[in-house]
Amino acid sequence: MDYTTLAPNDRLVSGRVVQKDIGVFHIKLNPNSIRADSARISSDNCPDNFCIDELKIGQEVTVFLLSPKLNSGGLWYASLLLAVEDNPWFTNIVKRGEIVGGTVVNYHGYKTAIIRLDHPYTGLEARLDIKDIPNFGTDISDFLLIGDLVKGKICEIDIGNILIKISVNELLEELEDKELEYREKMLNESDRTEHLPQPAQNKDDAITSDDTKTLKDCSVLIIDDDHDFTRELMLWLKSLGATSMICRTPEDVKLRLNKHSFSHILLDYQLDQSPYFKQIRSFLKNIPIPVSIMTAVAYTDIKSEKLNSWGYLQKPLSCDNLMNWLVSGEQPEYSDSQVFDPIWKNSTRTDEVLCKVNRFLGELCEDIGSCAALWCVEEWKRKFSIRAWFNLLREDMLMLQPSCQHTAIRTATSSGTPIALPLYKSGALEKCAPKEAKHVLAWPLEVDGKTDRCIVCYSKKEFSKTQISKIQHNQSRMLDLVDWLQLTRYLDETETFAAMGRVAASSLHEIRGVASPIVQSSVRLRAKAKRISSLSKTEIMELQEDLRMLAVSAKTLERTAKANLAHIQLERREKFRARTNIKRVIKLIKSSALEKEIRIITELPNTNLTTSIAPTPIEQPLLNILTNAIDHLDKDCWGTITVTVEFHFEDDPQRPLHIYIEDNGPGIKSDTRENLFTARSSTRGIDGVGLGLYLSRNLLRSIGGDLLLVKSIRWIGTTFCMKVPVKINS
C-alpha cells in the first residue's frame, strides 16, 4: 500500500503497549486498513506531562502514524501528541503561506533543521533548509543551534509524508515589503508622528535633488553589493514613481530578468573585484536593455574596456545626471569640482592631536622620500574619513573622502596587508595626487585586533624595500598616535554624555580609578625624561610635550567623571516620569538610529506615571537596551525599534509599569540566551565587554524592578521587558 496517499484520518489507530524502554515505547496495533503491525513512539512525540514509566504493559493507546520504518516489516513511527481531535492535520489549518514559529530540536543532514512548531500547530514538525535562511553556507548548524527560536512561512506541504517546509526568507521579504511600503507612505506626508529617518545627505554615494519629475514608466534593476547605497537609491527611485529591484549575484540577475521586465539596468563597476562582474557582463551584453556603469573610477580608466557601449555614471551619483539618463539616455559631462562635507567633526582637543599627526606625516615623507601622505579611518562600515594630510589640498581631500571605499584604502584595511600600486591604477587616489607622484602605497594599521586605519603615501618612484622598511620602523609612532586619537575621541564622547547626564555612577568611578594613575604616571615620566642623556634636546622636548598633553587629557577625564557624579547626585532628587523620561532617552539615541535608517516607534500612555525613585536606574537600562538594538541592526534590513508601555496593576502590583523594547534584528542564539544577564557575557562578540545587560538588570533589581528577555526569534527580532515599581502621579 502506498502510504503517501493516506488521508490524515486514516492514520489514527489504536493498539496495546508491548514494550517500554528509556525514552521510547512500542505498541502492537489492532487490525487496521493501513496493514501496520506495530508502532514506535519516542518521548519527543508525547505531551509534556506524559510519563512513559506510568504506562502499563497491555494498556490501550491511540496514536497517529507518521511514516513506516524502512525494511522493518510493518513497523511505523507514531505520535501521541497528534492523536487528538484538534490535530492540525484534521482541522485543515496547515496552509501554504501561513506564518508559523517553533524551536530547533534536531538536524536532518547538514543542510536542514527540524523545527518543532508552537500552538496551534502543537505536535507538528517542520523542516527548514539552509537555502531558506538569510545566510550562505554549507552547514546549517553554523547558523542555527538546538533550542533557537525561529519563525517562517509555510512554503511546502506534503500531506502524504506528513511533511511541512518553512522559509525564513519568504517571511522576511514580506515584512520588508510592508516596511518599505510604510516608509514610502510616510515620506509623502509632511506631518509625521514617528521618528522616520530620512536618506542620508552629504555622505558617500548620496543622492540629492530638488527635481520634481516622475519616472512612472521606469523599471530599474540595480546590481550592486553596497547595501547602504542600493537602499538609498531604491528609495529615491520609488519617490519618483519608478519601480526597482536589487541584485547582488549572477544567479539573482538571471532570476530577476527571467521573471520581470526592466527598462534600465544600473551596474556597479566595482563588482570586478570578484568574478561576479565578468559573469554578469557576459550575461547582459546580449540583452537589449540600456545599461549604465556606476563607479568612482575615472571614466578615462574604463572607457578603453569598451563595455558594450554602456553608459557611465560617476559616483557619488548626481540626481540630475541619473534622471537625464533614465529619461533620455543622455550621458553627463563630469567635472572634479564637487566638494563634500567631512564625515568626522573634530573638537578643539582632537584638532590639537591631529596637528601632531600632520607633523608626523611630514616627517614620515621626509624620512622615506615620499612627496605626500594622508591618514584616514573607517568610521563605520565602508565610510572613511580623512583625518590628516601632508602636501595635499583640503578641497581635494573633501572630494576624495566619499570615494575612499572604492580605492586601495578599503582593500588594504580589509586584507590587513600593505598595497603598492602605480598611480594610474589607484582610482580616485589619482585625482588628488601631486603632479610629480607616480606611485601610491596604502599601509593599514591594526589596533586591538581591528584594522580600520590606513596611511597613504605618494612617491615619484616605485616604493623600494628601504622605504617600506622605514615605514615599518615608524609604525610604533603611528600606533601611539592612534592611541592618542582614540583617547581624545573617548574624552569627547564622555563629555557629551556628561552634558546629557546619562553615564552610570559605577562607570564614572571606574573612569576616576583609571585617570588617577595616568596623571601620576605622566608626572613621573616627565621627571625621568629630563634625566635621559641619550636623547637629543629636541627629542626630549617632544617627549615632555607629549607627556604634558597626556596629563592634560587624563585630568580632563577625571574632571568629566567628577562632573557626572555631581550631576547624578542632583538627579537623585528627581522622579522618573514614564512619558517624559522615556522620550528623553529616545532623544539621546535618535541620531544613532537616523544614521542607520532605523525607525523608532513609541506607544506611550496618556497618563504620566511617576516613580518614587530617581530616573537613572530606569533610564540607564533603557538606554543600554536601545543602544544594543541599534548596534545589532544592519542598515540594509529596514530596522525598527518599538518601545511600548503597559500597566499591569492586577497581575503585577509590585512592578506594574512594563516597558517593552522590541526590535527586528538578527535575534539571539540559544547558547547566548542562557548566560545573557551574566557578567562578561556579550552579544557583540569582541566588540562588547559583557556588562551592559548584567548591570542593567542589577540596577532595576536594586529599586525593586527587573529586566527580562521576553522572546528572541532568529532573524525576526528580540523583545526585552523592564518591570518598574510606580505610583500614580496625582
JOFEN-V65881 format. One record per residue. N is the residue number from 0. RES is the residue in one small letter. OMEGA is omega as a letter, one per 20 degrees, with the letter a starting at -180 (none if undefined). Layout:
[[N | RES | OMEGA] [N | RES | OMEGA]]
This chain:
[[0 | m | r] [1 | d | a] [2 | y | a] [3 | t | r] [4 | t | a] [5 | l | r] [6 | a | a] [7 | p | a] [8 | n | a] [9 | d | a] [10 | r | a] [11 | l | a] [12 | v | a] [13 | s | r] [14 | g | a] [15 | r | a] [16 | v | a] [17 | v | a] [18 | q | r] [19 | k | r] [20 | d | r] [21 | i | r] [22 | g | a] [23 | v | r] [24 | f | a] [25 | h | r] [26 | i | r] [27 | k | a] [28 | l | r] [29 | n | r] [30 | p | a] [31 | n | a] [32 | s | a] [33 | i | a] [34 | r | r] [35 | a | a] [36 | d | a] [37 | s | a] [38 | a | r] [39 | r | a] [40 | i | r] [41 | s | a] [42 | s | r] [43 | d | a] [44 | n | r] [45 | c | r] [46 | p | a] [47 | d | a] [48 | n | a] [49 | f | a] [50 | c | a] [51 | i | a] [52 | d | a] [53 | e | r] [54 | l | r] [55 | k | r] [56 | i | a] [57 | g | a] [58 | q | r] [59 | e | a] [60 | v | r] [61 | t | a] [62 | v | r] [63 | f | a] [64 | l | a] [65 | l | a] [66 | s | a] [67 | p | r] [68 | k | a] [69 | l | r] [70 | n | a] [71 | s | r] [72 | g | r] [73 | g | r] [74 | l | a] [75 | w | r] [76 | y | a] [77 | a | a] [78 | s | r] [79 | l | r] [80 | l | a] [81 | l | r] [82 | a | a] [83 | v | a] [84 | e | a] [85 | d | r] [86 | n | a] [87 | p | r] [88 | w | r] [89 | f | a] [90 | t | r] [91 | n | r] [92 | i | r] [93 | v | a] [94 | k | r] [95 | r | r] [96 | g | r] [97 | e | r] [98 | i | a] [99 | v | r] [100 | g | r] [101 | g | a] [102 | t | r] [103 | v | a] [104 | v | a] [105 | n | r] [106 | y | r] [107 | h | a] [108 | g | a] [109 | y | a] [110 | k | a] [111 | t | r] [112 | a | r] [113 | i | a] [114 | i | r] [115 | r | a] [116 | l | r] [117 | d | r] [118 | h | j] [119 | p | a] [120 | y | a] [121 | t | r] [122 | g | a] [123 | l | r] [124 | e | r] [125 | a | r] [126 | r | r] [127 | l | a] [128 | d | a] [129 | i | r] [130 | k | a] [131 | d | r] [132 | i | a] [133 | p | r] [134 | n | r] [135 | f | r] [136 | g | a] [137 | t | a] [138 | d | a] [139 | i | r] [140 | s | r] [141 | d | a] [142 | f | a] [143 | l | r] [144 | l | r] [145 | i | a] [146 | g | r] [147 | d | r] [148 | l | a] [149 | v | r] [150 | k | a] [151 | g | r] [152 | k | r] [153 | i | a] [154 | c | a] [155 | e | r] [156 | i | r] [157 | d | a] [158 | i | a] [159 | g | r] [160 | n | a] [161 | i | a] [162 | l | r] [163 | i | r] [164 | k | r] [165 | i | a] [166 | s | r] [167 | v | a] [168 | n | a] [169 | e | r] [170 | l | r] [171 | l | r] [172 | e | r] [173 | e | r] [174 | l | a] [175 | e | r] [176 | d | r] [177 | k | r] [178 | e | r] [179 | l | r] [180 | e | r] [181 | y | a] [182 | r | r] [183 | e | r] [184 | k | a] [185 | m | r] [186 | l | a] [187 | n | r] [188 | e | a] [189 | s | a] [190 | d | a] [191 | r | a] [192 | t | a] [193 | e | a] [194 | h | a] [195 | l | a] [196 | p | r] [197 | q | r] [198 | p | a] [199 | a | r] [200 | q | r] [201 | n | r] [202 | k | a] [203 | d | r] [204 | d | a] [205 | a | r] [206 | i | a] [207 | t | r] [208 | s | r] [209 | d | a] [210 | d | a] [211 | t | r] [212 | k | r] [213 | t | a] [214 | l | a] [215 | k | a] [216 | d | a] [217 | c | r] [218 | s | a] [219 | v | r] [220 | l | a] [221 | i | r] [222 | i | a] [223 | d | a] [224 | d | r] [225 | d | a] [226 | h | a] [227 | d | a] [228 | f | a] [229 | t | r] [230 | r | a] [231 | e | r] [232 | l | r] [233 | m | r] [234 | l | a] [235 | w | r] [236 | l | r] [237 | k | a] [238 | s | r] [239 | l | r] [240 | g | a] [241 | a | r] [242 | t | a] [243 | s | r] [244 | m | a] [245 | i | r] [246 | c | a] [247 | r | a] [248 | t | r] [249 | p | r] [250 | e | r] [251 | d | a] [252 | v | a] [253 | k | a] [254 | l | a] [255 | r | a] [256 | l | r] [257 | n | a] [258 | k | a] [259 | h | r] [260 | s | a] [261 | f | r] [262 | s | a] [263 | h | r] [264 | i | r] [265 | l | a] [266 | l | r] [267 | d | a] [268 | y | a] [269 | q | r] [270 | l | r] [271 | d | r] [272 | q | r] [273 | s | r] [274 | p | a] [275 | y | a] [276 | f | a] [277 | k | r] [278 | q | a] [279 | i | r] [280 | r | r] [281 | s | a] [282 | f | a] [283 | l | a] [284 | k | a] [285 | n | a] [286 | i | a] [287 | p | r] [288 | i | r] [289 | p | a] [290 | v | r] [291 | s | r] [292 | i | r] [293 | m | a] [294 | t | r] [295 | a | r] [296 | v | a] [297 | a | a] [298 | y | a] [299 | t | a] [300 | d | a] [301 | i | a] [302 | k | r] [303 | s | a] [304 | e | r] [305 | k | a] [306 | l | r] [307 | n | r] [308 | s | r] [309 | w | r] [310 | g | a] [311 | y | r] [312 | l | a] [313 | q | r] [314 | k | i] [315 | p | a] [316 | l | r] [317 | s | r] [318 | c | a] [319 | d | r] [320 | n | r] [321 | l | r] [322 | m | a] [323 | n | r] [324 | w | r] [325 | l | a] [326 | v | a] [327 | s | a] [328 | g | a] [329 | e | r] [330 | q | a] [331 | p | r] [332 | e | a] [333 | y | r] [334 | s | a] [335 | d | a] [336 | s | a] [337 | q | a] [338 | v | a] [339 | f | r] [340 | d | r] [341 | p | r] [342 | i | a] [343 | w | r] [344 | k | a] [345 | n | r] [346 | s | r] [347 | t | a] [348 | r | r] [349 | t | r] [350 | d | r] [351 | e | r] [352 | v | a] [353 | l | r] [354 | c | r] [355 | k | r] [356 | v | r] [357 | n | r] [358 | r | r] [359 | f | r] [360 | l | r] [361 | g | r] [362 | e | r] [363 | l | r] [364 | c | r] [365 | e | a] [366 | d | a] [367 | i | r] [368 | g | r] [369 | s | a] [370 | c | r] [371 | a | r] [372 | a | r] [373 | l | a] [374 | w | a] [375 | c | a] [376 | v | r] [377 | e | a] [378 | e | r] [379 | w | a] [380 | k | r] [381 | r | r] [382 | k | a] [383 | f | r] [384 | s | r] [385 | i | a] [386 | r | a] [387 | a | r] [388 | w | r] [389 | f | r] [390 | n | r] [391 | l | a] [392 | l | r] [393 | r | a] [394 | e | r] [395 | d | r] [396 | m | r] [397 | l | r] [398 | m | a] [399 | l | a] [400 | q | a] [401 | p | a] [402 | s | a] [403 | c | a] [404 | q | a] [405 | h | a] [406 | t | r] [407 | a | r] [408 | i | a] [409 | r | r] [410 | t | a] [411 | a | a] [412 | t | r] [413 | s | a] [414 | s | a] [415 | g | a] [416 | t | r] [417 | p | a] [418 | i | r] [419 | a | a] [420 | l | r] [421 | p | a] [422 | l | a] [423 | y | r] [424 | k | a] [425 | s | r] [426 | g | a] [427 | a | r] [428 | l | a] [429 | e | a] [430 | k | a] [431 | c | a] [432 | a | r] [433 | p | a] [434 | k | a] [435 | e | a] [436 | a | r] [437 | k | a] [438 | h | a] [439 | v | r] [440 | l | r] [441 | a | a] [442 | w | a] [443 | p | r] [444 | l | r] [445 | e | r] [446 | v | r] [447 | d | r] [448 | g | a] [449 | k | r] [450 | t | a] [451 | d | r] [452 | r | a] [453 | c | r] [454 | i | r] [455 | v | r] [456 | c | r] [457 | y | a] [458 | s | r] [459 | k | a] [460 | k | r] [461 | e | a] [462 | f | a] [463 | s | r] [464 | k | r] [465 | t | r] [466 | q | a] [467 | i | r] [468 | s | r] [469 | k | r] [470 | i | r] [471 | q | r] [472 | h | a] [473 | n | a] [474 | q | r] [475 | s | r] [476 | r | r] [477 | m | a] [478 | l | r] [479 | d | r] [480 | l | r] [481 | v | r] [482 | d | a] [483 | w | r] [484 | l | r] [485 | q | r] [486 | l | a] [487 | t | r] [488 | r | r] [489 | y | r] [490 | l | r] [491 | d | a] [492 | e | a] [493 | t | r] [494 | e | r] [495 | t | r] [496 | f | r] [497 | a | r] [498 | a | r] [499 | m | r] [500 | g | a] [501 | r | r] [502 | v | a] [503 | a | a] [504 | a | a] [505 | s | r] [506 | s | a] [507 | l | r] [508 | h | r] [509 | e | r] [510 | i | r] [511 | r | r] [512 | g | r] [513 | v | a] [514 | a | a] [515 | s | r] [516 | p | r] [517 | i | r] [518 | v | a] [519 | q | a] [520 | s | a] [521 | s | r] [522 | v | r] [523 | r | a] [524 | l | r] [525 | r | r] [526 | a | r] [527 | k | a] [528 | a | a] [529 | k | a] [530 | r | a] [531 | i | a] [532 | s | a] [533 | s | a] [534 | l | r] [535 | s | a] [536 | k | r] [537 | t | a] [538 | e | r] [539 | i | r] [540 | m | r] [541 | e | r] [542 | l | r] [543 | q | r] [544 | e | r] [545 | d | a] [546 | l | r] [547 | r | r] [548 | m | r] [549 | l | r] [550 | a | r] [551 | v | a] [552 | s | a] [553 | a | r] [554 | k | r] [555 | t | r] [556 | l | r] [557 | e | r] [558 | r | r] [559 | t | r] [560 | a | r] [561 | k | r] [562 | a | r] [563 | n | r] [564 | l | r] [565 | a | r] [566 | h | a] [567 | i | r] [568 | q | r] [569 | l | a] [570 | e | a] [571 | r | r] [572 | r | r] [573 | e | r] [574 | k | r] [575 | f | r] [576 | r | a] [577 | a | a] [578 | r | a] [579 | t | a] [580 | n | r] [581 | i | r] [582 | k | a] [583 | r | r] [584 | v | r] [585 | i | r] [586 | k | a] [587 | l | a] [588 | i | a] [589 | k | a] [590 | s | r] [591 | s | r] [592 | a | r] [593 | l | a] [594 | e | a] [595 | k | r] [596 | e | r] [597 | i | r] [598 | r | r] [599 | i | a] [600 | i | r] [601 | t | r] [602 | e | a] [603 | l | a] [604 | p | r] [605 | n | a] [606 | t | a] [607 | n | a] [608 | l | a] [609 | t | r] [610 | t | r] [611 | s | a] [612 | i | a] [613 | a | a] [614 | p | a] [615 | t | a] [616 | p | r] [617 | i | a] [618 | e | a] [619 | q | r] [620 | p | r] [621 | l | r] [622 | l | a] [623 | n | a] [624 | i | r] [625 | l | r] [626 | t | r] [627 | n | a] [628 | a | r] [629 | i | r] [630 | d | a] [631 | h | r] [632 | l | r] [633 | d | a] [634 | k | a] [635 | d | a] [636 | c | a] [637 | w | a] [638 | g | r] [639 | t | r] [640 | i | a] [641 | t | r] [642 | v | a] [643 | t | r] [644 | v | r] [645 | e | r] [646 | f | a] [647 | h | a] [648 | f | a] [649 | e | a] [650 | d | r] [651 | d | a] [652 | p | a] [653 | q | a] [654 | r | a] [655 | p | a] [656 | l | r] [657 | h | r] [658 | i | a] [659 | y | r] [660 | i | a] [661 | e | r] [662 | d | r] [663 | n | a] [664 | g | a] [665 | p | a] [666 | g | a] [667 | i | r] [668 | k | a] [669 | s | a] [670 | d | r] [671 | t | a] [672 | r | a] [673 | e | a] [674 | n | a] [675 | l | a] [676 | f | r] [677 | t | r] [678 | a | r] [679 | r | r] [680 | s | a] [681 | s | r] [682 | t | a] [683 | r | r] [684 | g | a] [685 | i | a] [686 | d | a] [687 | g | r] [688 | v | r] [689 | g | a] [690 | l | a] [691 | g | a] [692 | l | r] [693 | y | r] [694 | l | a] [695 | s | r] [696 | r | a] [697 | n | r] [698 | l | a] [699 | l | r] [700 | r | r] [701 | s | r] [702 | i | r] [703 | g | r] [704 | g | r] [705 | d | r] [706 | l | a] [707 | l | r] [708 | l | a] [709 | v | r] [710 | k | r] [711 | s | a] [712 | i | a] [713 | r | r] [714 | w | r] [715 | i | r] [716 | g | a] [717 | t | r] [718 | t | r] [719 | f | r] [720 | c | r] [721 | m | r] [722 | k | a] [723 | v | r] [724 | p | a] [725 | v | r] [726 | k | a] [727 | i | r] [728 | n | a] [729 | s | none]]
